[in-house]
Each structure stands twice: as structure tokens, then as C-alpha cells.
Amino acid sequence: MLCQAVWARIRSHEETRLAYEKIVAKNPKHKKIAVVAMMRRLGILLWHVGLRAQLRAEVYSEPVEPAA
């Protein structure tokens, strides 16, 4: 599902498209690697959006510290 979201974001979001094209420009044969890299970026973005939503909803009273 994340893969489909990345393809849609590459088509519609200029910053994502430029990042994808930059990775592909380094080696045009590695388009799948570029998609995986964009999936990782989107996953991280979604995690941050979800965390902010939980903080606004007061699910957590303070930011969660990353595990060491």
C-alpha cells in the first residue's frame, strides 16, 4: 500500500518528484531502489504526522523519548 501511495505522491507532489528523479539520475537502472527510498521517506513522514496528531489529542502528555 505504501508503494501505491509513493507513486501517487511522485505524480502529484513536486518535492517528492524531484527527490525521486535525483535518486534515479544517479543510476537510471535503479528505479525500484528509488521507490523504496521514497517509501521510507513517506513512512517517516507518516510517523511524524501520527505522533503530532496524538500529541494534539493529548494521548501523550509529553513527547515520547526514543528508546536508546
CYANA upper distance limits for C-alpha pairs under 8 A (distance plus 0.5 A):
  1 MET  CA      5 ALA  CA      6.91
  2 LEU  CA      6 VAL  CA      6.67
  2 LEU  CA     39 MET  CA      6.67
  2 LEU  CA     42 LEU  CA      8.38
  2 LEU  CA     43 GLY  CA      8.21
  3 CYS  CA      7 TRP  CA      6.90
  3 CYS  CA     35 VAL  CA      7.81
  3 CYS  CA     36 VAL  CA      8.25
  3 CYS  CA     39 MET  CA      6.76
  4 GLN  CA      8 ALA  CA      6.81
  5 ALA  CA      9 ARG  CA      6.58
  6 VAL  CA     10 ILE  CA      6.50
  6 VAL  CA     35 VAL  CA      7.69
  6 VAL  CA     38 MET  CA      7.02
  6 VAL  CA     39 MET  CA      6.51
  6 VAL  CA     42 LEU  CA      7.69
  7 TRP  CA     11 ARG  CA      6.85
  7 TRP  CA     35 VAL  CA      8.41
  8 ALA  CA     12 SER  CA      6.76
  9 ARG  CA     13 HIS  CA      5.79
  9 ARG  CA     16 THR  CA      7.19
  9 ARG  CA     17 ARG  CA      8.09
 10 ILE  CA     14 GLU  CA      7.77
 10 ILE  CA     16 THR  CA      5.98
 10 ILE  CA     17 ARG  CA      5.08
 10 ILE  CA     20 TYR  CA      7.82
 11 ARG  CA     17 ARG  CA      7.29
 12 SER  CA     17 ARG  CA      8.37
 13 HIS  CA     17 ARG  CA      6.71
 14 GLU  CA     18 LEU  CA      6.69
 15 GLU  CA     19 ALA  CA      6.81
 16 THR  CA     20 TYR  CA      6.64
 16 THR  CA     38 MET  CA      8.17
 17 ARG  CA     21 GLU  CA      6.60
 18 LEU  CA     22 LYS  CA      6.55
 19 ALA  CA     23 ILE  CA      6.95
 20 TYR  CA     24 VAL  CA      6.75
 20 TYR  CA     34 ALA  CA      6.47
 20 TYR  CA     35 VAL  CA      7.74
 20 TYR  CA     38 MET  CA      7.35
 21 GLU  CA     25 ALA  CA      6.36
 22 LYS  CA     26 LYS  CA      7.25
 23 ILE  CA     27 ASN  CA      7.78
 23 ILE  CA     34 ALA  CA      6.23
 24 VAL  CA     28 PRO  CA      5.45
 24 VAL  CA     29 LYS  CA      8.10
 24 VAL  CA     30 HIS  CA      6.89
 24 VAL  CA     31 LYS  CA      6.20
 24 VAL  CA     34 ALA  CA      6.71
 27 ASN  CA     31 LYS  CA      8.45
 30 HIS  CA     34 ALA  CA      7.01
 31 LYS  CA     35 VAL  CA      6.84
 32 LYS  CA     36 VAL  CA      6.79
 33 ILE  CA     37 ALA  CA      6.70
 34 ALA  CA     38 MET  CA      6.71
 35 VAL  CA     39 MET  CA      6.62
 36 VAL  CA     40 ARG  CA      6.77
 37 ALA  CA     41 ARG  CA      6.89
 38 MET  CA     42 LEU  CA      6.60
 39 MET  CA     43 GLY  CA      6.54
 40 ARG  CA     44 ILE  CA      6.76
 41 ARG  CA     45 LEU  CA      6.68
 42 LEU  CA     46 LEU  CA      6.60
 43 GLY  CA     47 TRP  CA      6.70
 44 ILE  CA     48 HIS  CA      6.86
 45 LEU  CA     49 VAL  CA      6.76
 46 LEU  CA     50 GLY  CA      6.56
 47 TRP  CA     51 LEU  CA      6.64
 48 HIS  CA     52 ARG  CA      6.67
 49 VAL  CA     53 ALA  CA      6.71
 50 GLY  CA     54 GLN  CA      6.73
 51 LEU  CA     55 LEU  CA      6.73
 52 ARG  CA     56 ARG  CA      6.68
 53 ALA  CA     57 ALA  CA      6.64
 54 GLN  CA     58 GLU  CA      6.53
 54 GLN  CA     59 VAL  CA      5.68
 54 GLN  CA     60 TYR  CA      6.99
 55 LEU  CA     59 VAL  CA      6.44
 55 LEU  CA     60 TYR  CA      6.01
 55 LEU  CA     61 SER  CA      7.38
 55 LEU  CA     62 GLU  CA      7.80
 55 LEU  CA     63 PRO  CA      7.87
 60 TYR  CA     64 VAL  CA      8.13
